[in-house]
Amino acid sequence: MTPELTALTLAALLQVVQFVLMAVPANLELGQGKTLSPRDRDRLGGSLEDMLSTRTARLYRALDNHFEGLILFSIACVVVTLGEKSGTFTTICAYIYLIARIAYIPAYAFGWSPWRSYIWMTGFSATTAMLIAALI
């Protein structure tokens, strides 16, 4: 397995950890009656996210954000691997993405502004660099 695919696997496992970090407090705050329901806004009186505490709602948004970032990162890892462009540069980029995503969780949960945005941009830039490196 290429180092980029290893980083992708670790990023996917991070997604599992993020889900647990969000789901446990969400279930405690909302109760199973709401979390196991069909989550229809009209029945609940709004979005479940709106009913969460500030920190749990931030963890929810950080989870969603990682789903979005993971799609592009997955493409970058697959393209680099299948295009046989794996190298020191793409490996460093892959682990920069992973480190940025790890740092993003507390940055979002604790409202570290503007650092959360800088951390996000670091991961996004690393992914973009991997895609460009695959073309060169």
C-alpha positions in Angstrom: 0.0 0.0 0.0 1.3 3.5 -0.8 1.8 5.9 2.0 -1.0 8.0 0.5 -3.4 5.1 0.8 -2.2 4.5 4.4 -3.0 8.2 5.2 -6.4 7.8 3.5 -7.1 4.7 5.7 -6.1 6.7 8.8 -8.3 9.6 7.7 -11.2 7.2 7.3 -10.6 5.9 10.8 -10.5 9.5 12.0 -13.9 9.9 10.5 -15.1 7.0 12.7 -13.6 8.7 15.8 -15.2 12.0 14.8 -18.6 10.3 14.5 -18.3 8.9 18.0 -17.1 12.2 19.4 -20.3 13.8 18.0 -22.8 11.0 18.4 -22.3 10.2 22.0 -23.0 13.7 23.3 -25.7 14.2 20.8 -27.5 11.1 22.0 -27.1 12.2 25.6 -28.4 15.7 24.9 -31.3 14.8 22.7 -32.3 11.3 23.8 -33.0 8.3 21.7 -36.5 9.4 21.0 -35.2 12.1 18.8 -32.0 10.5 17.4 -33.8 7.2 16.5 -36.7 9.1 14.9 -37.0 9.9 11.1 -35.8 13.3 12.1 -38.6 15.2 10.3 -38.1 18.9 11.0 -41.8 19.5 11.3 -42.3 16.7 13.9 -39.3 17.8 15.9 -39.9 21.5 15.7 -36.6 22.1 13.8 -33.3 20.6 12.9 -31.6 18.3 15.4 -28.4 20.3 15.0 -30.3 23.4 16.3 -31.2 21.4 19.4 -27.6 20.5 20.3 -25.3 22.3 22.6 -22.8 24.7 20.9 -19.9 22.3 21.2 -21.8 19.2 20.0 -23.2 21.2 17.1 -19.7 22.2 16.2 -18.6 18.6 16.3 -21.5 17.8 14.0 -20.4 20.5 11.5 -16.7 19.3 11.8 -17.9 15.8 11.0 -19.8 17.1 7.9 -16.8 19.1 6.9 -14.5 16.1 7.0 -17.0 14.1 4.8 -16.6 16.9 2.3 -12.8 17.1 2.5 -12.4 13.3 2.5 -14.0 13.0 -0.9 -11.4 15.3 -2.5 -8.6 13.7 -0.5 -9.7 10.2 -1.5 -9.6 11.3 -5.2 -6.1 12.7 -4.7 -4.9 9.5 -3.0 -6.4 7.2 -5.7 -5.1 9.4 -8.6 -1.6 9.5 -7.1 -1.5 5.8 -6.5 -3.1 4.6 -9.8 -1.0 7.2 -11.7 2.1 5.9 -10.0 3.0 9.4 -8.9 3.5 8.5 -5.3 6.7 10.1 -3.9 8.1 12.1 -1.0 6.1 15.2 -1.9 2.8 13.5 -2.2 3.4 11.5 1.0 4.2 14.7 2.9 1.1 16.3 1.5 -1.1 13.3 2.6 0.2 13.4 6.1 -0.2 17.2 6.3 -3.8 16.6 5.3 -4.2 14.0 8.1 -2.5 16.2 10.7 -4.7 19.2 9.7 -7.8 17.1 10.0 -6.8 15.9 13.5 -6.1 19.5 14.5 -9.4 20.7 13.0 -11.5 18.8 15.4 -10.5 20.7 18.6 -10.1 23.9 16.6 -13.8 23.7 15.6 -15.1 22.3 18.9 -13.5 25.0 20.9 -14.1 27.8 18.4 -10.5 28.7 17.7 -11.0 31.6 15.3 -9.4 32.2 12.9 -7.1 29.2 13.4 -9.8 26.7 12.5 -9.9 28.3 9.0 -6.2 28.3 8.7 -6.0 24.6 9.6 -8.8 23.8 7.1 -6.9 25.7 4.4 -3.7 23.7 5.2 -5.5 20.4 4.6 -7.2 21.7 1.5 -3.9 23.1 0.1 -2.2 19.8 0.7 -4.9 17.9 -1.1 -4.8 20.3 -4.0 -1.0 20.0 -4.2 -1.4 16.2 -4.4 -3.8 16.6 -7.4 -1.4 18.9 -9.2 1.5 16.6 -8.5 -0.4 13.8 -10.1 -0.7 15.7 -13.3 3.0 16.7 -13.5 
